[in-house]
Amino acid sequence: MSSNRTLSRLAGADLALLEPHLQPVELSVHRALEGRNRRIDHVYFIEVDFASVVADGSNKPSIEVGIIGREGMTGLAIVMGQRRAPHANYVQIAGKAQRIRADKLREADERSNTLHRAMLHYAHAYLPQTHVNSAGQRAEQNRAAVGALASDGA
């Protein structure tokens, strides 16, 4: 069983759709998981580490708008029917994840309404974080949240 909370909360039939395609991977610090406006090739279900979601403006400095830990996943754009990431995603703390090809997640998501709802449930919990942060929240507060999650064993 995965230590990723999104995967561990899936119904057995939904997890069975994903399991044959999940690959354990080691994630090194600063590894790019998604590039801004780039096609998403893989989705990562974080198990041990944190990824920062960074918004880059053409005339503005980059700002950290979100954090993904073991409660979630990268690649929400895939679940929402898109192929490109709106923001960049980088590993903040080296660790582990389960990786799945984006097309395989999309196929499974289209086959199961309950899987799709579970992915949207995570998106619903995650997306307000990015909206608050992109509206002016400081990246230091996100880093404090990472520290709190890390001390919680996340």
C-alpha positions, 0 to 999 in steps of 0.5 A: 500500500502506498503512503500517498494519501490520495492513492491510499483512500481510493476504492479497491477497484479504482486503485486496481486501474492504476496499480499496473501503471504505477512505478516507484521513483526516487525524487532528487532535490530541484527535479522538475516534475512539470514545466510551465505551459509544457505537456505533462508526461507523468503524474507523481503521487508524492510519498516522501518529499514535497514539491513546490508549485511555482508561477512564473510571470513574464514581467514578474518574479516567480512565486511559490503558489502551492505545495504538494506533499504525500496528501496529493499529486501533480498533474491536476490538469490531466484530471481536468481534461488538459494536457499542459501544466499552468505552473512549474513543479519542482521537488523541494525535499528529496524523497519518493513517489509513485509515477504514472504516465499521464495517458494511463491516468487519463484512461483510468479516470475516463473509465471510472466515475468514482476515480474521477470524483476522488481526483476532483476531491483532491483538486477541490482541497488543493486549488484554493491554496494556489488561489490564495497564494497567487493573490499575494500570499508570501512564499515564506508562509508556504515554507512554514507549512512545509516545515509543519508538515515535515514535522508531522511526518508527512 
